[in-house]
Amino acid sequence: MRHTPTEVRPEDGRRGPTGERGASDVPAPGTTADGADGTAAGTGGAPGHGTGAAAAAASSGLSTTRSLLRLLAWARPVVPRMVLGTLTSLGASILALLVPQVLRALVNGPLLGSGSRTAVIGAAALVLLLGVLEAFLVWCRRALVALPGTGAENDMRRSLFRHLLDLPLAFHDRWPGGQLLSRSMSDLNVVRRWLIFAFVMLVVSVTTVVVGLGLMLWTAWPLALVYLVGAVPVLLLGFRFREDYKVVARRARDQAGDLAGRVEESVHGIRVLKAFGRGEDALDEFVRQADMLRGTEIQKARTLSKVSLALGAIPELALAVSLVLGVWLTSEGRLSVGALVAFFATAAVVNAPVERIGSLLAMTLDAKAATDRFVEVMDTVPAVRDPEHPAPVPPPGPDGSRVELRGVVVAHATGRPVLDGVDLVLEPGTTTALVGLTGSGKTTLAQLVPRLSDPTAGQVLLDGVDLRDLRRCDVRAAVAVAFEDPVLFSASVRENVLLGLPDEGEVPDPAEGGAGGSRPDDAERDRVLAEALEGASAEFVAALPQREETLVGEEGLSLSGGQRQRLALARAVAAHPRVLVLDDPLSALDVTTEAAVTARLRDVLRGTTTLVVAHRSSTVALADRVAVLEDGRVTGVGTHRELLETHPHYRFVLTAMHDAPRDLDAEPQDARADEGSRR
């Protein structure tokens, strides 16, 4: 079947310990071109590195309006309330502009004319009514926009997290965690503040200035022309400010992400920093980056202060000239006192939004930078996607599932292929060990079986069906993985071990191409938990303070390395997969514990097709067959004894391992010489 790019679909239907789903069906706006490394072409790199820098440049090159219009993809549901809030705020501004006209009528009428007390009281009551209505509309604006603004922020944050879970490993290998964290938190906070305040007030301020200038021209056009002369330098300064500020605004957001990454990296590696006494070095680097961010923020403040000074001083200077001219016109009888009062009252209303426009424009440019950083991630389209018309999950054979790799090639954008024409068959119900030197491509091959990545060329088949023809959630329901580096979540032992079991409503319907099955009840889950812990020799759980309900802490660091590995192995076993991939899951165990776990795994793995990535010779003891990976190709497949007798590279690999098996004593002593001559 020919595989074409399709819409972004959920990567996995399972839930994590926190109850969140693994991904979303929310499509990511942007391009759909595939990159060979598992991300969309031109958008997969980290900021400032390779393709990510091009993506950043492309996003920053958009106009402010076009950048902020991208928010409509997430803010569209709240647009009606935002519009209504803007209209109420406009109404409040119009009411404020009506007050000077009431004062004009009051001065020219009762105060300078009839002197009617009733008219004065009526005018005062009208001004009071206008003030009360204005205050009520301001309250309505805040009530209308606050809730939808936080709702839009929440939707964007959820979409970003779901999309991050949907992106392939190649993306996460390149992007620093701090950059992703700052995009999901501080950047979206900036966007929310712009939506609920700066956007509304910018529209209101511009409208107020335009309407106010119209009233000023109608009231006293000579004075209004003087005021308008001052608008020319203000506009020029505004354009200059926009160009200068948007550069430092983006730089500040990127530096904040780098600083968050520095904190995350230091906290994650705190044991290493303490062990080697390099805390001061980490502090020095943090202080250096913090000083850079401080310098950029000071530059932002200086840029804003310059335009704020101009926006405050120039209109006031224009009003001073207008006052002199207005008094002269009034003394000459060419302008009424009421018109003069109304002009300056209107100018007072107009001046406030003029002075505020600088800070509102700054918030808008900050929001543009934050939006650009957000959509850079959302525009990254994963190459590992579900097919448009998924095939049904094939039933396993009587002895289990069969996995076949046909002509598999995995190549990156630069350099020679990591895997180059791999052909390998994992027979049903057997355990195959994958052996090779460091850098030979063992882990890359192992990641193809659960479809964590796709081959550049060739096929990976599960019971005769290409994995790319199956939904990813179905593939990962059939294939479980235990990595060399065990990752545990900040949850209980129970939640970590039973992570692979479906929750309610997550069992795929066979009619829709799913694997079918049923959700295990509590008793069944308890049985699976007990069997998995026993199979992984994780008896230490019984000695924990709350047994299976004990919280293991962030990344499970409250446990030893061997304990974490056994829980990760138990998690893979608990999923009851048809295919199990073990990437050297016993590396942190001592010899005695490893022997006990190996003996139990022989029983646990019976009937399960297993691929074991062997970094130590003792791991080979689990295998029925051994595959030798050399220079990106499988150069030999057979039993351990057969390969010892016939494959020089296999003998060389075993001798390179620290704990060679005891029967190597009887092997030819020239294994290394054979390897050297063959190469």
RALINPE-V964637 format. One record per backbone hydrogen bond with DSSP energy under -0.5 kcal/mol. CO is the residue of the C=O (numbers start at 1). NH is the residue of the N-H. E is the energy in kcal/mol with one decimal. If there is no record, write none. Layout:
CO:NH:E + CO:NH:E
This chain:
2:4:-0.6 + 12:22:-0.6 + 12:23:-0.5 + 14:22:-1.0 + 16:19:-2.0 + 20:16:-1.9 + 25:27:-0.6 + 27:29:-0.5 + 33:41:-1.4 + 35:38:-1.5 + 38:168:-0.6 + 38:383:-1.3 + 39:35:-1.7 + 40:43:-1.9 + 40:44:-0.6 + 46:49:-2.2 + 49:52:-1.6 + 50:53:-0.8 + 50:54:-1.1 + 51:55:-2.2 + 52:56:-2.6 + 53:57:-2.5 + 54:58:-2.4 + 55:59:-2.6 + 56:60:-2.8 + 57:61:-1.6 + 59:62:-1.2 + 63:67:-2.6 + 64:68:-2.4 + 65:69:-1.9 + 66:70:-0.7 + 67:70:-1.0 + 68:71:-1.4 + 69:72:-1.7 + 70:73:-1.4 + 71:74:-1.8 + 71:75:-2.9 + 72:76:-1.6 + 75:78:-1.4 + 75:79:-0.6 + 76:79:-1.3 + 78:82:-2.1 + 79:83:-3.0 + 80:84:-2.3 + 81:85:-2.6 + 82:86:-2.2 + 83:87:-2.5 + 84:88:-2.2 + 85:89:-1.9 + 86:90:-2.4 + 87:91:-2.3 + 88:92:-1.9 + 89:93:-2.0 + 90:94:-2.5 + 91:95:-2.2 + 92:96:-1.9 + 93:97:-1.9 + 94:98:-1.1 + 95:99:-1.0 + 96:100:-0.6 + 97:101:-0.6 + 98:102:-1.8 + 99:103:-2.3 + 100:104:-2.2 + 101:105:-2.1 + 102:106:-2.3 + 103:107:-2.8 + 104:108:-2.5 + 105:109:-1.5 + 106:111:-2.2 + 107:112:-1.5 + 109:113:-2.2 + 110:115:-1.2 + 116:120:-1.7 + 117:121:-2.6 + 118:122:-2.6 + 119:123:-2.4 + 120:124:-2.5 + 121:125:-2.6 + 122:126:-2.1 + 123:127:-2.4 + 124:128:-2.4 + 125:129:-2.5 + 126:130:-2.6 + 127:131:-2.3 + 128:132:-2.5 + 129:133:-2.6 + 130:134:-2.3 + 131:135:-2.3 + 132:136:-2.3 + 133:137:-2.4 + 134:138:-2.1 + 135:139:-2.0 + 136:140:-2.2 + 137:141:-2.3 + 138:142:-2.0 + 139:143:-2.4 + 140:144:-2.4 + 141:145:-2.1 + 142:146:-1.8 + 143:147:-0.6 + 144:148:-0.6 + 145:149:-1.8 + 146:150:-1.8 + 147:151:-1.9 + 148:152:-2.5 + 149:153:-2.0 + 150:154:-2.2 + 151:155:-2.3 + 152:156:-2.4 + 153:157:-2.4 + 154:158:-2.5 + 155:159:-2.5 + 156:160:-2.5 + 157:161:-2.3 + 158:162:-2.6 + 159:163:-2.3 + 160:164:-2.5 + 161:165:-2.0 + 162:166:-1.1 + 163:167:-1.2 + 168:171:-0.8 + 168:172:-1.3 + 169:173:-2.1 + 170:174:-0.8 + 171:174:-1.0 + 171:175:-2.0 + 176:180:-1.5 + 177:181:-2.6 + 178:182:-2.6 + 179:183:-1.8 + 180:184:-1.8 + 181:185:-1.4 + 182:187:-2.6 + 185:189:-1.9 + 186:190:-2.0 + 187:191:-1.9 + 188:192:-2.4 + 189:193:-2.4 + 190:194:-2.0 + 191:195:-2.4 + 192:196:-2.5 + 193:197:-1.4 + 193:198:-1.3 + 194:199:-3.8 + 197:201:-3.1 + 198:202:-2.5 + 199:203:-2.0 + 200:204:-2.4 + 201:205:-2.9 + 202:206:-2.3 + 203:207:-2.2 + 204:208:-2.8 + 205:209:-2.5 + 206:210:-2.4 + 207:211:-2.9 + 208:212:-2.9 + 209:213:-2.6 + 210:214:-1.8 + 211:215:-2.2 + 212:216:-2.5 + 213:217:-2.5 + 214:218:-2.0 + 215:219:-2.6 + 216:220:-2.9 + 220:224:-2.1 + 221:225:-2.1 + 222:226:-1.5 + 223:227:-1.9 + 224:228:-2.3 + 225:229:-1.6 + 226:230:-0.9 + 228:231:-1.2 + 228:232:-0.6 + 229:232:-1.0 + 229:233:-0.5 + 230:234:-1.0 + 231:235:-2.3 + 232:236:-2.0 + 233:237:-2.6 + 234:238:-2.0 + 235:239:-2.0 + 236:240:-2.0 + 237:241:-2.7 + 238:242:-2.2 + 239:243:-1.8 + 240:244:-2.1 + 241:245:-3.1 + 242:246:-1.8 + 243:247:-0.7 + 244:248:-1.4 + 245:249:-2.6 + 246:250:-1.7 + 247:251:-2.0 + 248:252:-2.5 + 249:253:-1.7 + 250:254:-2.3 + 251:255:-2.5 + 252:256:-2.1 + 253:257:-1.8 + 254:258:-2.2 + 255:259:-2.4 + 256:260:-2.2 + 257:261:-2.1 + 258:262:-2.1 + 259:263:-2.2 + 260:264:-2.6 + 261:265:-2.7 + 262:266:-2.3 + 263:267:-2.7 + 264:268:-2.5 + 265:269:-1.9 + 267:270:-1.3 + 269:273:-2.3 + 270:274:-2.4 + 271:275:-2.5 + 272:276:-2.3 + 273:278:-2.5 + 274:277:-0.7 + 278:282:-2.1 + 279:283:-2.5 + 280:284:-2.8 + 281:285:-2.2 + 282:286:-2.3 + 283:287:-3.1 + 284:288:-2.3 + 285:289:-2.2 + 286:290:-2.9 + 287:291:-2.7 + 288:292:-1.9 + 289:293:-2.2 + 290:294:-2.6 + 291:295:-2.7 + 292:296:-2.1 + 293:297:-2.5 + 294:298:-2.5 + 295:299:-2.2 + 296:300:-2.2 + 297:301:-2.5 + 298:302:-2.6 + 299:303:-2.4 + 300:304:-2.6 + 301:305:-2.7 + 302:306:-2.0 + 303:307:-1.5 + 304:308:-2.5 + 305:309:-2.4 + 306:310:-2.0 + 307:311:-2.8 + 308:312:-1.6 + 309:313:-2.8 + 310:314:-2.2 + 312:316:-0.9 + 313:317:-2.6 + 314:318:-2.5 + 315:319:-2.4 + 316:320:-2.0 + 317:321:-2.0 + 318:322:-2.3 + 319:323:-2.4 + 320:324:-1.9 + 321:325:-2.3 + 322:326:-3.2 + 323:327:-2.7 + 324:328:-1.9 + 325:329:-2.5 + 326:330:-2.3 + 327:331:-2.5 + 328:332:-1.6 + 329:334:-2.4 + 329:335:-0.8 + 330:333:-1.3 + 336:340:-2.0 + 337:341:-2.6 + 338:342:-2.7 + 339:343:-2.5 + 340:344:-2.0 + 341:345:-2.2 + 342:346:-2.5 + 343:347:-2.6 + 344:348:-1.9 + 345:349:-1.5 + 346:350:-2.3 + 347:351:-2.7 + 348:352:-1.0 + 349:353:-0.8 + 350:354:-1.7 + 351:355:-2.7 + 352:356:-1.6 + 353:357:-1.3 + 354:358:-0.5 + 356:360:-2.2 + 357:361:-2.8 + 358:362:-2.1 + 359:363:-2.3 + 360:364:-2.0 + 361:365:-2.3 + 362:366:-2.3 + 363:367:-2.2 + 364:368:-2.0 + 365:369:-2.2 + 366:370:-2.4 + 367:371:-2.7 + 368:372:-2.8 + 369:373:-2.0 + 370:374:-2.0 + 371:375:-2.8 + 372:376:-1.5 + 373:377:-0.9 + 374:377:-0.6 + 374:378:-1.9 + 375:379:-2.4 + 377:380:-1.4 + 379:381:-0.7 + 380:382:-0.6 + 383:385:-1.2 + 397:400:-1.0 + 400:397:-1.7 + 402:463:-3.4 + 403:426:-3.6 + 404:406:-0.5 + 404:461:-3.2 + 405:407:-0.6 + 405:424:-1.9 + 406:459:-1.9 + 408:421:-1.0 + 408:422:-2.6 + 409:456:-2.1 + 409:457:-1.8 + 410:418:-2.2 + 410:419:-1.5 + 419:410:-2.0 + 422:408:-2.4 + 424:405:-3.4 + 425:427:-0.8 + 426:403:-1.9 + 427:430:-1.8 + 429:607:-0.7 + 430:432:-0.5 + 430:610:-2.8 + 431:624:-3.0 + 431:625:-1.9 + 432:612:-3.2 + 433:435:-0.6 + 433:627:-3.4 + 434:614:-2.3 + 435:629:-3.4 + 437:440:-1.9 + 440:632:-0.7 + 441:445:-2.3 + 442:446:-2.3 + 443:447:-1.9 + 444:448:-0.6 + 445:448:-1.2 + 445:449:-0.7 + 446:449:-0.6 + 446:450:-0.7 + 447:452:-2.4 + 447:453:-0.9 + 448:451:-0.9 + 452:169:-0.7 + 457:409:-2.6 + 459:406:-2.6 + 460:467:-2.6 + 461:404:-2.1 + 461:463:-0.6 + 462:465:-1.5 + 465:462:-2.8 + 466:469:-2.2 + 467:470:-1.4 + 469:391:-3.7 + 471:475:-2.1 + 472:476:-2.5 + 473:477:-0.9 + 474:478:-1.2 + 475:479:-1.6 + 478:578:-1.4 + 478:579:-2.5 + 480:581:-2.8 + 482:583:-2.9 + 484:486:-0.9 + 486:488:-0.6 + 488:555:-0.5 + 489:491:-2.6 + 491:552:-2.4 + 492:496:-2.1 + 493:497:-2.6 + 494:498:-2.5 + 496:499:-0.9 + 497:500:-0.5 + 498:501:-1.3 + 503:506:-2.0 + 506:508:-0.6 + 508:516:-0.8 + 509:512:-1.8 + 509:514:-2.3 + 510:513:-1.7 + 513:393:-0.7 + 521:525:-2.4 + 522:526:-2.3 + 523:527:-2.0 + 524:528:-2.6 + 525:529:-2.5 + 526:530:-2.3 + 527:531:-2.4 + 528:532:-2.6 + 529:533:-2.5 + 530:534:-2.1 + 531:535:-2.7 + 532:536:-1.7 + 533:538:-3.2 + 534:537:-1.5 + 538:541:-1.7 + 539:542:-1.6 + 540:543:-1.3 + 541:544:-1.4 + 544:547:-1.3 + 546:549:-2.3 + 547:550:-1.5 + 548:494:-2.6 + 550:493:-1.4 + 552:558:-1.4 + 553:556:-2.2 + 554:557:-1.7 + 556:559:-2.0 + 560:564:-2.4 + 561:565:-2.1 + 562:566:-2.1 + 563:567:-2.1 + 564:568:-2.4 + 565:569:-2.3 + 566:570:-2.4 + 567:571:-2.2 + 568:572:-1.6 + 569:573:-2.3 + 570:574:-2.7 + 571:575:-0.9 + 572:577:-0.5 + 573:576:-1.9 + 578:401:-0.5 + 578:609:-1.8 + 579:480:-2.3 + 580:582:-0.5 + 580:611:-2.7 + 581:482:-2.5 + 581:583:-0.6 + 582:584:-1.2 + 582:613:-3.5 + 584:587:-1.1 + 586:589:-1.6 + 590:594:-2.8 + 591:595:-2.1 + 592:596:-1.9 + 593:597:-2.8 + 594:598:-2.8 + 595:599:-2.1 + 596:600:-1.8 + 597:601:-2.7 + 598:602:-1.5 + 599:603:-0.7 + 600:603:-0.6 + 600:604:-2.3 + 601:605:-3.0 + 603:606:-1.0 + 605:608:-2.3 + 608:610:-0.6 + 609:580:-2.7 + 610:432:-3.1 + 610:612:-0.5 + 611:582:-3.1 + 611:613:-0.6 + 612:434:-3.4 + 612:614:-0.8 + 613:584:-1.2 + 613:615:-0.7 + 614:436:-0.5 + 616:619:-1.0 + 616:620:-0.6 + 617:620:-0.8 + 618:621:-1.1 + 619:622:-1.7 + 620:623:-1.8 + 625:433:-2.8 + 626:638:-2.2 + 627:435:-2.9 + 627:629:-0.6 + 628:630:-0.6 + 628:635:-2.1 + 628:636:-0.8 + 630:633:-1.4 + 632:420:-2.9 + 633:630:-3.5 + 633:635:-0.8 + 636:628:-3.0 + 638:626:-3.6 + 639:643:-2.4 + 640:644:-2.0 + 641:645:-1.5 + 642:646:-1.7 + 643:647:-2.6 + 646:648:-0.6 + 647:651:-1.7 + 648:652:-2.4 + 649:653:-2.6 + 650:654:-2.3 + 651:655:-2.2 + 652:656:-1.4 + 653:657:-0.7 + 654:657:-0.9 + 658:660:-0.7 + 661:664:-1.8 + 662:665:-1.7 + 663:666:-0.9 + 664:667:-1.6 + 668:671:-0.8 + 670:674:-2.9 + 671:675:-2.3 + 672:676:-2.5 + 673:677:-2.6 + 674:678:-2.5 + 675:679:-2.0
